[in-house]
Every structure is written in C-alpha cells, then in structure tokens.
Amino acid sequence: FKAHEASLPAPEAGPLAEDARGEPGPLLDEPELTRSLLDLVATWLTGSSGRAEAVVVEGGALEAIAAVGVPKFRIGPAPFGPALAQMAWAGASGGAHGRRRGAAAGRSIAWWAGAALCDLEWPVDPAELAAGLDRLRWYRWEPPSLTGGWNLHLAVEDPDDGWAAALAAEDRVE
C-alpha cells in the first residue's frame, strides 16, 4: 500500500505446461454456472473496459477453451487452491479502471462460483466445498496474444459427469 494507491498483483500461478488445440464442445445450458463465473469479473465489465466470456460444454477443458473462441492456447494444470485464489483475486479487483470490491467480497464471489461448479446449495459448508473443488480438474490457460493488464483464464472439468467450463477475462489500461 502507498499513500494514494495499492499494488495488489494476481496470485502466483503455475507454469503453462504445453501448447494445445481444441475443437469447441457442444454448449450446455447452464445459466447459473455461467453467470457465477462472469460474476468473478463483473467489475471489470461494468466499471472498466474489460471483456469476458464463460461457457459450459459437454466434454473436457480443451473443448471448453475452444468454445470461448480460442482454438490454440498454452495450458497447464492448476490445483484448486491456487485456482480459487485467482478467482478470489479477480472478484476483489476492480480491473484497470473499476472500483476494487475488496478481499472479503472476492472470497465470497469465489466461493459462490465454487458452489455453482460443485452444484452445492448456498450457504455452502467449507469442507463440502473443498472436497467438491478437489474432485474437479483445474487448468490455467492463456491465449497466444496475451498481453499485460488484468487476466483470468481458467478452465475446470468434471470427469465424472463429462462437462467442462472455461472463463476468458481480460481488462487493459489502454
């Protein structure tokens, strides 16, 4: 924190392990789940100049990422803890120009999205949420044209039920 500003960088993310390609999977009608993912970056969209897209598809993470319009990308696995931290950071952030919502709001929004991903009732039990999030497979990914600014690129898949979701969100100072 400084006299007139704060520096609150995104949490450390794991390395991106490989170049990948995907074909879009069939879209699933999951409006609550899609909305919960977009809520993570709502301030980037309403209070700044950000853009975001979230989808839920039948298939895996590669199909979900391709469904947000990115057929070629770098991807790496992410344990749910760091993925949840990135979600909370985005939920707390105001992006390039928006008003910062704060850490408590960010954590709440991240838990809300996690509960939606695990199909859990709200308010969610922390142990039940942790078990559900750990069961899912998490990925961090980046499009080839990624530049500086605020970014949140996550994908998650449910191997038991055969669906995946992807979020592509960016906000720039320019």
C-alpha positions in Angstrom: 0.0 0.0 0.0 1.2 3.5 -0.8 -0.2 6.9 0.1 -2.6 7.1 -2.9 -2.5 3.6 -4.4 -2.2 0.0 -3.7 -0.4 -2.7 -5.6 -2.3 -6.0 -5.5 -0.9 -8.4 -8.1 -2.6 -11.6 -9.0 -1.6 -14.7 -7.0 1.3 -16.7 -8.4 0.1 -19.2 -11.0 1.7 -22.5 -12.0 3.6 -22.9 -15.2 1.9 -23.5 -18.5 3.0 -27.0 -19.5 2.1 -27.3 -23.2 0.7 -25.8 -26.3 -2.7 -27.2 -27.0 -5.5 -27.0 -29.5 -9.2 -27.8 -29.2 -12.4 -28.0 -31.0 -15.5 -26.4 -29.4 -17.6 -28.9 -27.5 -21.4 -28.8 -27.5 -22.7 -25.9 -25.3 -24.7 -26.9 -22.3 -27.5 -24.7 -21.0 -26.1 -23.8 -17.5 -27.0 -20.1 -17.0 -26.4 -20.1 -13.2 -23.0 -21.6 -13.6 -22.0 -19.3 -16.4 -23.3 -16.3 -14.5 -21.3 -17.3 -11.4 -18.1 -17.4 -13.4 -18.8 -14.0 -15.0 -19.6 -12.6 -11.6 -15.9 -13.1 -10.7 -15.0 -10.3 -13.1 -18.2 -8.2 -13.1 -16.4 -5.0 -12.0 -14.0 -5.4 -15.0 -17.1 -5.4 -17.3 -19.3 -2.7 -15.6 -16.7 -0.3 -14.1 -13.9 -0.7 -16.5 -13.2 -1.6 -20.1 -12.9 -5.4 -19.7 -14.4 -8.2 -21.6 -15.2 -11.7 -20.5 -16.8 -14.9 -21.8 -17.7 -18.1 -19.9 -19.1 -21.3 -21.3 -20.1 -24.8 -20.1 -19.7 -27.6 -22.6 -20.1 -31.3 -22.9 -16.5 -32.7 -22.9 -13.2 -31.6 -21.4 -11.2 -28.4 -20.7 -9.8 -28.3 -24.3 -13.3 -28.2 -25.8 -14.4 -25.6 -23.3 -11.5 -23.3 -24.0 -12.0 -23.6 -27.8 -15.7 -22.8 -27.2 -14.7 -19.3 -25.9 -13.2 -18.7 -29.3 -9.6 -19.6 -28.6 -8.6 -22.7 -30.7 -4.9 -22.6 -29.9 -3.5 -21.8 -26.4 -1.0 -22.7 -23.7 -2.3 -24.7 -20.8 -1.2 -26.2 -17.5 -2.8 -28.0 -14.6 -3.7 -25.9 -11.5 -4.5 -27.3 -8.1 -7.8 -26.0 -6.9 -6.2 -23.9 -4.1 -4.3 -21.6 -6.5 -7.2 -21.5 -8.9 -9.6 -20.5 -6.1 -7.1 -17.8 -5.1 -7.0 -16.4 -8.6 -10.8 -16.4 -8.6 -10.9 -14.5 -5.3 -8.3 -12.0 -6.6 -10.4 -11.3 -9.7 -13.5 -11.0 -7.6 -11.8 -8.4 -5.3 -10.2 -6.5 -8.2 -11.7 -3.5 -9.9 -9.7 -4.2 -13.1 -8.0 -1.3 -14.9 -10.5 1.4 -14.0 -13.2 0.0 -11.8 -13.6 0.3 -8.0 -11.9 -2.5 -6.1 -14.5 -4.6 -4.2 -12.1 -5.9 -1.6 -10.8 -9.2 -0.4 -13.9 -10.3 1.5 -16.1 -9.7 -1.5 -13.6 -11.5 -3.7 -13.6 -14.6 -1.4 -17.4 -14.6 -1.3 -17.7 -14.5 -5.1 -15.1 -17.2 -5.5 -16.9 -19.4 -3.0 -20.2 -18.7 -4.8 -18.7 -19.8 -8.1 -17.1 -22.8 -6.5 -20.5 -23.8 -5.1 -22.1 -23.5 -8.5 -19.3 -25.6 -10.1 -19.9 -28.3 -7.5 -23.7 -28.0 -7.6 -23.9 -27.2 -3.9 -26.6 -25.3 -2.0 -25.8 -21.9 -0.6 -24.6 -21.2 2.0 -22.0 -23.9 1.4 -20.2 -25.9 4.1 -16.4 -25.2 3.7 -15.4 -28.9 4.0 -18.0 -29.9 1.4 -16.8 -27.1 -0.9 -13.2 -28.1 -0.6 -14.0 -31.8 -1.3 -16.1 -30.8 -4.3 -13.5 -28.5 -5.7 -10.7 -31.0 -5.2 -12.7 -33.6 -7.2 -12.7 -31.3 -10.3 -9.7 -30.9 -12.6 -8.5 -27.3 -12.8 -6.4 -25.7 -15.6 -4.8 -22.3 -16.1 -4.5 -21.3 -19.7 -3.5 -18.3 -21.9 -4.3 -17.3 -25.4 -1.3 -16.8 -27.7 -1.9 -13.0 -27.8 -2.0 -12.4 -24.1 -0.5 -9.0 -23.0 -0.3 -7.2 -19.7 -3.2 -6.0 -17.6 -5.8 -7.9 -15.7 -6.3 -11.5 -16.9 -8.2 -14.5 -15.6 -8.1 -17.6 -17.9 -9.3 -20.7 -16.1 -10.9 -24.0 -17.2 -12.4 -26.7 -15.0 -13.7 -30.1 -15.9 -15.8 -32.7 -14.1 -14.5 -36.0 -15.3 -17.4 -37.9 -13.6 -20.2 -36.0 -15.3 -18.4 -35.2 -18.6 -18.7 -31.4 -18.7 -16.2 -28.6 -18.5 -16.3 -24.8 -18.1 -13.9 -22.1 -19.3 -13.6 -18.4 -18.4 -11.7 -15.9 -20.5 -11.5 -12.5 -18.9 -9.2 -9.5 -19.7 -9.0 -5.8 -18.9 -6.4 -3.4 -20.2 -5.3 0.1 -19.1 -5.4 1.2 -22.8 
